[in-house]
Amino acid sequence: MDAGDIKIEVKELSLIFGKKKAQALKMLEQGAGKAEILEKTRCTVGVNKANLQIKTGEIFVIMGLSGSGKSTLLRCLNRLISPTAGDVIVNKVNITKEDNKALLETRRIEMSMVFQKFALLPHRTVLENAAFGLEIRGEDKEQRLQVAQEALESVGLKGFENQLPSQLSGGMQQRVGLARALANNPEVLLMDEAFSALDPLIKSDMQDELIELQEKLKKTIVFITHDLDEAIKLGDRIAIMKDGVIEQIGTAEDILKKPASDYVKAFVEKVDRKAIITAGSLMFRKPNTVTLEKDGPESVLRKIRESAFEVLPVINKNKVFEGFIWLPEVLKAKKQNAESIKDFITTTCPSVYPEVTVEEMLPLITNTKSSIAVVDEATGRLLGVVTQTSLVIESTRFNKEEIVELKEQASEQ
Amino acid sequence: MEKIINIGEYIELAVDWLTDNFAPVFDLIKNVGNTSIEGIEWLLVTTPFYVVIALIGLLALFKAGRGVAIFSACGLLLIYLMGFWVETMESMALIVFSTVIALVQALPLGIWAAKSERVERIIRPVLDLMQTMPAFVYLIPAVLFFSIGKLPGAFATVIFAMPPAVRLTALGIKQVPADIKEAARAFGATNKQILFKVELPLALNTILAGVNQTIMMALSMVVIAGMIAAGGLGEKVLEGINNLDIGLGFESGLAVVILAIVLDRITQALGQSNKKKVVSLSNIFKRK
């Protein structure tokens, strides 16, 4: 990772609640556990030596159950809570060492926050709420209302400017919260369980819209959630927290495929893998192939024998996927003494891009007997094949009892 | 029964000491205060009664609706017809003055109490004392400090009427949701910005309820202050009692009741109309 790409860096950050902070911190450094520290010093460890690097322009999700310290960690980023030890570096500036005035500037310009319960001012209109951050910053009225208006339009609230928050639904109120944060045009958006208070359908819509907005805006977003599905949907990278400790940081696939601890494992087993595992990760790379221009029926037959498959993918000399060739067709070609296998390949077969999920691929196998080719989106080159067997195994990997058991295991922790 | 501890003696000593050593200060307060009260009085008395009634009626119409407006106009007219107009305006002047002085002290105190637990712990018993002490007791030091007249009346009134405004201001500010304050902080608001842009606006209705209570308590005390020659309706009530004049007592008492209802309904509506934000004229006439 290039140092220039890093927007926020958290180094050895600890946060302790209670009176005997110094003693608790010392114990923490000596490796004492949360329970032991609580017993001896009556201090609670909120965050335990967290290290993070958040890249410019990514959606970084911090996920954990309640009490895992995720919201506390988020509040250390803009120092709504001051950490007991460690550093938070934003744009190469150490926030933890900033004086009050510089801190206010950081909050006013660089970071905006979106809250779980919206936290809108009930006596102000939607427009005035959206302009609140700019008002605090001291922008003149005309200017700030204009910017707020644009922010409201970008979240689809045009026409609601003069309503009061209480007249809007939860989803719309959170749009106002989002507009308020966007109006400040910060580089960093801190979102504290921003969609957790919304009902599932609205939540899903808001997630889609956030992704869409992010395509345009390219902010650095730190998103807190307790919902792994949400984390996977939104997060470019995900950090999983438990008891104030970051258990694992990685992409959704890293975490699903290689959970770093039993806790993470129990957590991820709850997720519907079908929706996460993609063709790219499931495919068999560098399969045996047949090149259309080069291989005649004889050599195809030999390759089929070597590979022990009765069907092989066909590519042209530019490695672009052309179709599949089946053993009976090859034999037919040989009988007719054909020069080329061109007329014998099956071209009406599905091919997918690497980011297509297992769930999306499942319907394809009903129409074909061959594997599914995975091709590059830009060039059409064959990247690999997903066999029907592996697809079926992946989508039915756990039987029902196993899933129930894993879910229980996860929620107990 | 024999007194074992004589608290009264110490209080007396303290009051004596204050009057001996701070006489010029009390004189200054008295002069400034009397001038202010007389100024307000002059304004209310010299303005023709129908103008005053019309203004109060209009205020009631816009803020509290048609019913209150009609009642206010008729009630005040009745006071005028009974011949208590000047006394009522005198009482009104005293109420206005006392309420303003009480609020000027109560609002900052209330805010302070909301912000600091220690301040609240100190203030609370003092407020209890101020509210539960029989109102007449305040008249004694008031007279000792300022002799008799309007200002000692106002002094006693301020002490008696201040507590609800302090309490409700503190309550209102404490009730502001923590997440809204946190949001303001996250956007880089200073403490002052949080107070003026978040806490006070959100506490406004509760604070206005406190203002209403203060006005009502000021009214009740202003009547009692008639005993120390503060003038106004209180003096008429007292005259009725002293002469066992049932007619005079009832009439002046009725004037107090009308004034109380008018002030209460209008100030209460101020707090509520704030919620609705905009009340258009057409709505006022449609409302029951």
Contacts between the chains, C-beta under 8 A, distances in Angstrom:
chain1	res1	chain2	res2	distance
A	78	B	186	6.1
A	80	B	182	6.3
A	80	B	185	6.1
A	80	B	186	5.9
A	104	B	188	4.5
A	104	B	190	6.7
A	105	B	188	7.1
A	106	B	188	7.6
A	107	B	185	7.6
A	107	B	186	6.1
A	107	B	187	6.3
A	107	B	188	3.6
A	108	B	187	6.7
A	108	B	188	3.5
A	109	B	188	7.9
A	111	B	186	7.9
A	112	B	186	7.4
A	112	B	187	6.8
A	113	B	183	7.0
A	113	B	186	4.1
A	113	B	187	7.5
A	115	B	179	5.9
A	115	B	182	7.4
A	115	B	183	5.7
A	115	B	186	8.0
A	116	B	179	7.9
A	117	B	179	5.2
A	119	B	177	7.5
A	119	B	179	4.4
A	119	B	180	4.9
A	119	B	182	6.8
A	119	B	183	3.7
A	120	B	180	7.5
A	120	B	183	8.0
A	121	B	180	6.5
A	121	B	197	7.9
A	121	B	198	6.7
A	121	B	201	7.3
A	121	B	202	7.4
A	122	B	202	7.1
A	123	B	201	5.2
A	123	B	202	6.7
A	123	B	204	7.7
A	123	B	277	7.8
A	132	B	184	7.7
A	132	B	187	6.5
A	132	B	197	7.8
A	133	B	187	4.3
A	133	B	188	7.7
A	135	B	197	7.3
A	136	B	184	7.1
A	136	B	187	5.0
A	136	B	188	5.6
A	136	B	189	4.8
A	136	B	193	5.8
A	136	B	197	7.5
A	137	B	187	7.9
A	137	B	188	6.8
A	164	B	277	7.7
A	180	B	187	7.8
A	184	B	187	7.2
A	190	B	186	7.6
